[in-house]
Amino acid sequence: MNTSRFIATKVAFAGNKSFTNWIIRIAIFAVALSLTVMIVAFSMISGFKKEISDKIFGFWGHIHITDYNVSRSIEASPIEMNQDFLYDLDTLESIHYQRPLTILGRNIPGKFSFKTMDVDIKSVYPFAMVPAIIESKTEFDGVIVRGLGDNYDWDQLEQYIQEGRKIASPEEILVSTRISERLRVDIDDYVILNIIKNGEQIKRRVKIVGTYRTGLEEYDRKFIIADISKVQELLLWNKNQVAGYEIILGNLDNLATINEYITVEILPTKLFSETIRDKFPNIFEWLDLQDFNGGVILVLMILVALINMITSVLILIIERSKMIGTLKALGMTNWNIRKIFLYYSGYIILYGLLIGNILGVGLCQLQKHTGFIKLDETNYYLSVAPVNMNVTTILLINLVAFLVILLFLTLPTYIISKLQPVKILRFE
C-alpha cells in the first residue's frame, strides 16, 4: 500500500470545516479560473487565425503561378492558358525532397534527410486582374476587376455573398457592399467600367447581380468580381491569355515546401509560383503574433494558479503540523511526508482542472452557437469572436498546467524537512 497516498486521501476527504477549507476552495477556484481562461483564449486565438486565413485563402487561393517577369503592379503580364505544367499538377500526388539534417534544433552542415510528402491539389484555375474606374450615374471609384474562369470553385466565395447571386455571364459583376454604398447602386443596376489601354480609353457596361462582404477591409473596398473573359476583353487579350493560375490545396501543413517544389521541379523557367503567405506577409505575421499572445496568457494563468496553490500548501502544512510531528516520531521519512501534501495538492489541482474544463468548454460552445461576444469588424475583420476548439490542445494545456504546478509545489513542501517532531509536539 502507498502510505502517503492513503493518508493524503483520508485528509483530503475528511470533510474538515476549518478555515483551511476556504483556502482550499480558493485554490480550486484559482486553478479552475486559470484553465477556463486558457481554454477560451487558445480556442479563440485558433478560431481567429483559422477564420482570417480561410477568408484570405478563399479569396486568393493558396498558391499563385504568374509570369516570372511580372511587374509589381496589379496589371500582370499575360501567359498562355494551355500549359504543359497543368497536367503535371493534375497528376501530382506526392513529392520527394531533401532538407538539412537537424539535431536538437541545429542544422548539421553538409548533412541532409530525405522526405516524402503527400500532395492534395483540389483545383487549379486561371485568373486575370485589371485596375479600372467604376462609374455609376452619380459616383465613380477606383477598383480592381478580378476575373474568374468557369472552373472556379464558387464555394469559396459564395459564402460571403450578402445579396443577389454569383455571376452567370460576362456582362455581370459582383461588387462589395462597401463599393455599392460608395457608388449608391443596388442589385440589377448598371455601371460602366473604364480603363486606359495603349493610350486608348475602353468602356464596358455591366450589370451588378450581387454584393459580397468578406470583412477584410482592403479587399472589400477595392475588388469587384467579373468573368475572366470580360477582363481579357478590357485588357485586349485573346481567349488563351490569362494573368496566371491559382492553386487550391487540401492540406496547408507544408505549403512552403509544396510551393518550392512546384517552382523548381514543375514550372518552366519563365514562370514562378508564390504562396499567399509570401504575397501578403503582413497579415500572416500579425496572425502568427497571436501565438505569442497565447503563450503569455498561458504563463500568466499558470502563475496565478501556482501562487494560490503554494499559499494553500503552506497553510496546509501549518495546520497539519501535529500530524507531521507524529508521523516523524513514528519513523516516516521527510520525503514520504512531503508526498502526502503533493498527493493532496494533486487532488486539488485535478478538481480545479475538472471544473475549469467544464467552464472553458461550456463557454466556447456557448460562443460557438450564440455568438454573444461581438467584435468590431473594421479592426478585427470579424463581427463575432470565432471559436475553434482542438481536443489535443486542450489536453496539452491540462497536462502542462498539472505538471508545472505540481512540480513547483515540491519547493514549499521542503519546509517539512526542517520541522523537528519534538518541538512540534511540545508546541501542540
Residue, then its C-alpha position, 0 to 999 in steps of 0.5 A: m500500500n502507498t502510505s502517503r497516498f492513503i493518508a493524503t486521501k483520508v485528509a483530503f476527504a475528511g470533510n474538515k470545516s476549518f478555515t483551511n477549507w476556504i483556502i482550499r476552495i480558493a485554490i480550486f477556484a484559482v486553478a479552475l479560473s486559470l484553465t477556463v481562461m486558457i481554454v477560451a483564449f487558445s480556442m479563440i486565438s485558433g478560431f481567429k487565425k483559422e477564420i482570417s486565413d480561410k477568408i484570405f485563402g478563399f479569396w486568393g487561393h493558396i498558391h499563385i503561378t504568374d509570369y516570372n517577369v511580372s511587374r509589381s503592379i496589379e496589371a500582370s503580364p499575360i501567359e498562355m492558358n494551355q500549359d504543359f505544367l497543368y497536367d503535371l499538377d493534375t497528376l501530382e500526388s506526392i513529392h520527394y525532397q531533401r532538407p538539412l539534417t537537424i539535431l536538437g534544433r541545429n542544422i548539421p552542415g553538409k548533412f541532409s534527410f530525405k522526405t516524402m510528402d503527400v500532395d492534395i491539389k483540389s483545383v487549379y484555375p486561371f485568373a486575370m486582374v485589371p485596375a479600372i474606374i467604376e462609374s455609376k450615374t452619380e459616383f465613380d471609384g477606383v477598383i480592381v476587376r478580378g476575373l474568374g474562369d468557369n472552373y472556379d470553385w464558387d464555394q469559396l466565395e459564395q459564402y460571403i455573398q450578402e445579396g443577389r447571386k454569383i455571376a452567370s455571364p460576362e456582362e455581370i459583376l459582383v461588387s462589395t457592399r462597401i463599393s455599392e454604398r460608395l457608388r449608391v447602386d443596388i442589385d440589377d443596376y448598371v455601371i460602366l467600367n473604364i480603363i486606359k489601354n495603349g493610350e486608348q480609353i475602353k468602356r464596358r457596361v455591366k450589370i451588378v447581380g450581387t454584393y459580397r462582404t468578406g470583412l477584410e477591409e482592403y479587399d472589400r473596398k477595392f475588388i469587384i468580381a467579373d468573368i475572366s473573359k470580360v477582363q481579357e476583353l478590357l485588357l485586349w487579350n485573346k481567349n488563351q491569355v490569362a494573368g496566371y493560375e491559382i492553386i487550391l490545396g487540401n492540406l496547408d501543413n507544408l505549403a512552403t515546401i509544396n510551393e518550392y517544389i512546384t517552382v523548381e521541379i514543375l514550372p518552366t523557367k519563365l514562370f514562378s509560383e508564390t504562396i499567399r503567405d509570401k504575397f501578403p506577409n503582413i497579415f500572416e505575421w500579425l496572425d502568427l503574433q497571436d501565438f505569442n499572445g497565447g503563450v503569455i496568457l498561458v504563463l500568466m494563468i499558470l502563475v496565478a494558479l501556482i501562487n494560490m496553490i503554494t499559499s494553500v500548501l503552506i497553510l496546509i502544512i501549518e495546520r497539519s503540523k501535529m500530524i507531521g510531528t507524529l508521523k516523524a516520531l513514528g519513523m516516516t521519512n521527510w520525503n514520504i511526508r512531503k508526498i502526502f501534501l503533493y498527493y493532496s495538492g494533486y487532488i486539488i489541482l485535478y478538481g480545479l482542472l475538472i471544473g475549469n474544463i467544464l467552464g472553458v468548454g461550456l463557454c466556447q460552445l456557448q460562443k460557438h452557437t450564440g455568438f454573444i461576444k461581438l467584435d468590431e469588424t473594421n479592426y478585427y475583420l470579424s463581427v463575432a469572436p470565432v471559436n475553434m476548439n482542438v481536443t489535443t490542445i486542450l489536453l496539452i494545456n491540462l497536462v502542462a498546467f498539472l505538471v508545472i504546478l505540481l512540480f513547483l509545489t515540491l519547493p514549499t513542501y521542503i519546509i517539512s524537512k526542517l520541522q523537528p517532531v519534538k518541538i512540534l509536539r511540545f508546541e501542540 
